[in-house]
Amino acid sequence: MSILVVAEHDGAKLSGATRCAVTAAAQIGSPIDVLVAGYAIDAIAAQAASIPGVVRVLKADAAHLAKPTSEALAALVLALADKRTHILFSNTAMGKGTAPRVAALLDVAQISEIASVIDQDTFVRPIYAGSVLATFRSRDAVKVITVRTTNFEAVAPEGGSATVESVAVPADPGVSKVVAQEASKSDRPELTAARIVISGGRGVASGENYQKLLAPLAAALNAALGASRAAVDAGYTPSDYQVGQTGKIVAPDLYIAIGISGAIQHLAGMKESKVIVAINKDPEAPIFQVADYGLVGDLFQLVPELTQQLVQQTS
């Protein structure tokens, strides 16, 4: 058995999602290799080598991988797929774009968003927007897997001593290219890594209200801001704030849902949160079925009062 975890990074720092994928890989077996692809990535490869449980870091350093396309990454992974039993990606945009291409090139099925590992061939993953957990057993010689990282604790960033080896990089397929990348900038914690997430829904009524009500509360709690699909579709927030089946999957210590009814699409992205608080004027809203604590009332009154209490306690 030989497991390959495809790392993700921003050019300077290894993603925490990669360490979650390593945790999943360790539950499958060993040895574990981590592939780090990019350009001028010695520092990132060293970070990967420090992850406990990793035996080797495969460093793929090439100019066309500075902003890699899914096709270029798939070609690279395919070149390293020999004698692998499992190839793991995080369930990020990069993983979701690359894993299907790798599976197709290897002529195997892809196993998407595993939530737990039973054995080296058997995995559990959510289906029907998370309302059902299905157990899958694969007989493919190579399992191409994306990992629902919120279901796996990230392994420690330090303590390992893996070797770093440079690998040959296939030529750029040249079928697509990255024209530009623009990362959203915020003084709030990153949504998928935050310990506290505050999300607004259609009930906040406008983008102005979203900022007026939720931003001060988020500042008081040092929380990330999120939103339901309805709020994003209505233009209250950018799309990268969206939490849900077609947005980001989060599992913070505390999730506060404000003016969110609790559609199954949204619940699929946040119901693994450790503590869920819901604020909604409708006592029959589905969100209360998954909430640990609920406040029934006018959010335009309750949220400012809650924020004021928090500010007073911390001042």
N, C-alpha and C positions, 0 to 999 in steps of 0.2 A: 504494500500500500504506500502510495506517495501522494500527498495533498499539496495543491498549489493554491495560495490565496493571492488574489490580484489586489494590490494596495491602491489606495486613493490618496491624493495629496493636492495641495494648492500651489505647489512649486516651492514652498518653504517649510511646510509642516505636514506631517503625516496625519491623515484624518482619524478621528476617534472611531469611526465606523470600521476601519480596517482592524482595529484591535478587537472589536466585537466579532468580526468575521473569523479572527484567529481563535477566539473562544469556541465558536461553533466548530471550527476545524479540529480543535483539540478533543472535542466530544466525539468526533468521528474516528480519529486515530492519529497516527504519526508515521513517518516524519512530516513536518510541515515546512514548506518553502514559501517565501513571500516574494512576489514579483513587484519590483518598483520600476516603473517606466517614466521617462521624462528626459529632460536635458539639464546637464550640470546638477546632478541629483545626489552627489556624494553625501551631503548632510542628511538628506531624507533616507538614504539607504542605511546610514548609521543609526537613525532613529528606529528603523525597522529591525535592525540587528539587535537592538536592545530589548525587544519584546520577548518575554519569557515563553518558552515552548517552540520558538522558531529555530530551525536547524540551519537553514541557508537563506540568504537574501540574494535574489537574482536581479542584478542591476542592468537595466536596458537603457542606455544613454545614447540618444540620437537627437539631432536638431528637429526632425519632423515630429518628435514626441513631446516637444515643448508644450504644444497645445494639441494633444492627440485626438484623432477622430476615432470613432468606434471601429471603423474598418481597419485602421492601423493597429489598434490594440488587439483586435481579433486575430489579425495575421501573426502578431507577436506571440500571443497565447497559444495559437495553433502550433507554432514552431517549438513550443516548450511542452506540448501535451503528451509526448511520448512517455509511456509507462506511468502516466498519472491515473489515479483512480477517482480523484475528486478535484474539481476546479471551482473555487468559491469566489463570488463577488459580493460586495455589499449591495443592498437594494436601493442604491442611489441612482441618479440619472446616468452616471457612467456605467454602473453595473447593469442597469436595465437596457442600456443601449448596446453593450458589448456581449453580454452572456448569450442572447439569442443567436447572434452571429457565430459565436464559437460553437454552440450546440449544433447549429445547422451545418457548419463545416465539418464537424466530427460525426454528423449523422446520428445524433442521439437526442433524446428528449431533454428539455430544460426543466428543472425543478425550481419553481419560483417561490421566493419569500418564505423559506422554511422558518418555523417558529420554535421548533425543538428537534432534537436528534434522538431517535430510538436506537438505531445501530447504523453501521456503515452503509446499509442499503435502504434504510427505512426512515422516513422523515414525516413530520407533521407540519401542515401549512394551512392558513385560513383560506376559506372560499366563501362565496356569496357574501361579499363585503364584510367578512369576519364573523358572520353569524354562525358558521359551521367550521369546525376544525377537521380536516381530512388527513388520513394517514396514507402516505404513498410509499410503495416499495418499488425500487428501480432495479432492473436486471442489466442495464447498460454497463458496459465495461468502464466507461468514464461517466461520472455524474457531474453535470454542469449545473451549479446551484447558485441562486441568489439568496442572501441571508437577511431576514428581517432583523436588523441590528438592535431594535428596541427590545427584543426578546432575549438578548444575550448580554450579560455583563461584560464590559470591556476589560480585557486582561491588562495588567499593570504596564505602564509605558517603559519601565526599566527593570533590569534584573536578568535579562538574557544576554547571550554572547554568541550570536550566530555569525557564521562566516559570510563575507560578501564576495560574490563572484560576478564578474561581468559576462554578459551573454551577447551573442550575435543578434543584431536587430534586422529583420527583413526590411526590404525597401518599402517605402510608402506606397500603398496601393494607388493613391492619387485619384480615387473616385469622389472624394469630397474633401473639404478643407474648412478649418475654423476661421471665419472672417473676423469675428470680434467676440470678446467676452467682457461682460460688465457685471461685476459683483455688487449686490445691494449693500449699502453702507448704513450701519445703525450702531448707536451706542448701547443698544440692548443686547443681551446674550443671543447666541445663535439658536434658532428655533428648535432644531432636533437635538441639541445638546443641553438645553436649559433645564435647571432643576424645577423652575416654576414657569408655567405658560398661562397667559391670559388671552382668551380668544373671544372675539365679538361676532355676532351673527346679524341676521336681518333685523332683529329687534332694536339695534342701535340706530337704525333709520337713516344714517347718512355718514359719509366719510368724515365730516366735521365733528359729528358726535362721537365717532369712533376714537378720534384723536383726543377730543376734549375729555372723554370719560375714561378711556382705557390707558392712555399714556401716563397720566399721573399715578394710577394704581400700579402700573408696571414699574414705574420709577421707584415707588415706595417699597416694592417687593424685589427689586432687581430681577424682574421677570422678562421673558421673551413675549412678543406679541404674535398672536395667530388669528385666524379667521375661519369662518365656515365658507363653503363654496358659494352659498347665497350672497354673503357679504362681498366676496371677491367678484362674483358675476355682476353685482350691483355697482361695482366700482368704488366701494368703500376703502379697499386696501389693494396693494399689489398682489399678483398671483403667487409670489413666493411666500406669502403669509398663510396660504391655504393649508388647513389641516384636514385630512380625510383620505378616502380611498384613492382619489385622483390628485391628492396633494401630498403633504408630508406626514409621515407616521411619527408620532411622539409618544413618549412614556415618561413624563416628568414625575417628580415627587408630588407636585401639586398642579392640578389643571383646573382653572376657573373658566367656566363657560358662561358668557354673558349675552343674553338675548338670542340664544341658540336653542332651537326646538329639539334637536337631537335626531336628525335624519340618519338612517343607517350608514349612508355614505360618510358622514362626519364621525360617527361612533367608531367606524372601522379604523380611523386614524388616531384615536385618543383613549379608547376604553381600557388600555393596559396601564394607564396612569395610576399611580399608587393611591392618590386621594383626588376625588373629583368633586368640585363645588359647582353648583348650577344656580344661576340667577335668572328667573323668568317669571313673567306675570301670569302665565298659563299653568295652573297646577296639574293639568293633564299632559303637559309636554313630555315626550318620550325621554328627554334628557334626564328627568328625575328617576327613571328606572335604573340608570347606571350610576347616578350621583351618590356619593357618600353623605353629602350635605346639600340641602337645597334651601334657597331663599325665594319664596313666592312673593312677588311684588313688583313695583315700578322700578326698573333698573336706573332710570334717571334720578331717582331719589336714593336708592340703596347703594349704588356704586360710589357717588360722592361721599356718602356717610361712611362707608367702609374705608375709603381712601383717607378721609380725615382722621378716623380712629387710628389707622396704621401710622400716619405721619405723627400724630401726637405721641404714640407709644415709642417711636424711634427717635424723637427729638429730645 
